[in-house]
Amino acid sequence: QVQLVESGGGSVQAGGSLRLSCAASGFTYSTYCMGWFRQAPGKEREGVATIDSNGRTRYADSPKGRFTISQDNAKNTVILQMNSLKPEDTAMYYCAARPTCIVPIQFLAIIPNNFGYWGQGTQVTVSS
């Protein structure tokens, strides 16, 4: 059974940094995609960044250049390093998984419907 547990959220002032982690378990496939999404109050869930089992990445336009997605295969962990945070980055951040992912990451749209497993989320609050 796939399980995703996020950690690392918190409150920070604009311009600061946070590092989110997602511990994944229950994968039995050799190819997978993982992603980070976020949802602000009253808004739809939106994609942030994705990574595949080969370490290839794709970013949404908003966080591009400020956020970095990476993975620690030994620890089955996906990390989102967020720098130069802005108040508009305030949201609940969710880790997502697509255990069988044969589509090249650059052709996989960063939308919730492309991911079938979700963590509980971790809150990020950025104050001005």
C-alpha positions in Angstrom: 0.0 0.0 0.0 1.4 3.4 -1.0 1.9 5.8 1.8 3.2 9.4 1.6 4.1 11.4 4.6 5.0 15.1 4.3 7.0 17.2 6.8 8.9 20.4 6.9 6.1 23.0 6.6 5.9 26.1 8.8 5.8 29.8 8.9 8.5 32.1 7.4 8.9 35.7 6.3 9.0 36.7 2.7 12.4 36.0 1.2 13.0 33.0 3.5 13.4 29.3 2.7 11.7 26.1 3.7 12.5 22.5 2.9 9.7 20.0 2.5 10.2 16.3 2.6 7.9 13.4 1.5 8.7 9.9 2.8 7.2 7.3 0.4 6.6 3.7 1.0 4.7 0.8 -0.7 6.2 1.3 -4.1 6.9 -1.9 -6.0 7.4 -0.5 -9.4 10.7 0.3 -11.2 9.3 3.5 -12.8 7.4 6.1 -10.9 6.7 9.8 -10.8 6.4 12.0 -7.7 5.1 15.5 -7.4 4.4 18.4 -5.2 1.2 20.3 -5.4 -0.3 23.1 -3.3 -3.7 24.4 -2.5 -4.5 27.9 -1.1 -7.8 28.6 0.6 -10.6 29.0 -1.9 -8.4 28.0 -4.8 -7.9 24.8 -6.8 -5.0 22.5 -6.2 -2.1 23.4 -8.5 1.0 21.7 -9.5 4.4 22.8 -8.3 7.0 20.3 -9.5 7.5 16.7 -10.5 10.3 14.2 -10.7 10.6 10.7 -12.1 12.6 7.7 -11.0 15.5 8.7 -13.2 15.7 12.1 -11.5 14.3 14.1 -14.4 12.2 17.1 -13.3 9.5 19.5 -14.5 8.4 22.7 -12.9 5.2 24.8 -13.0 5.8 28.4 -14.1 5.1 30.1 -10.8 7.9 28.5 -8.7 10.4 28.1 -11.5 13.8 29.3 -10.5 12.9 29.5 -6.8 12.0 25.9 -5.9 14.0 22.7 -6.5 12.6 19.2 -6.4 15.0 16.3 -5.7 15.0 12.8 -4.3 17.0 10.6 -2.0 16.5 7.1 -3.4 18.2 5.5 -0.5 15.7 7.0 1.9 12.7 6.9 -0.5 12.2 10.6 0.1 11.3 13.4 -2.3 12.4 16.9 -1.3 11.1 20.4 -2.2 13.6 23.1 -1.5 11.8 26.5 -1.5 13.8 29.7 -1.6 12.8 33.3 -2.0 9.4 32.6 -0.7 6.6 35.0 -1.3 3.2 35.5 0.5 1.5 34.1 -2.5 3.3 30.8 -1.9 1.1 30.4 1.2 -0.8 27.1 0.9 -1.1 23.5 2.0 1.5 21.6 0.2 0.8 18.0 -0.9 3.1 15.2 -2.0 1.7 13.0 -4.8 2.7 9.7 -6.4 2.1 7.9 -9.7 3.7 4.5 -9.1 3.6 3.4 -12.8 4.9 6.3 -14.9 6.2 5.4 -18.3 5.4 8.8 -19.8 8.5 11.0 -20.0 8.2 13.6 -17.3 8.4 16.5 -19.7 5.2 15.3 -21.3 3.3 14.6 -18.1 1.2 17.6 -17.2 1.5 18.7 -13.6 -2.2 18.3 -12.8 -3.8 16.4 -9.9 -5.6 13.9 -12.2 -2.2 12.5 -13.3 -1.4 11.4 -9.7 -3.3 8.7 -7.8 -1.8 8.8 -4.3 -1.7 11.7 -1.9 -0.2 12.6 1.4 -2.1 14.5 4.1 -0.3 17.8 3.4 1.9 20.2 5.3 1.1 23.9 5.8 3.4 26.6 4.5 2.7 30.2 5.5 4.7 33.1 4.2 4.2 36.5 5.8 5.1 39.9 4.3 
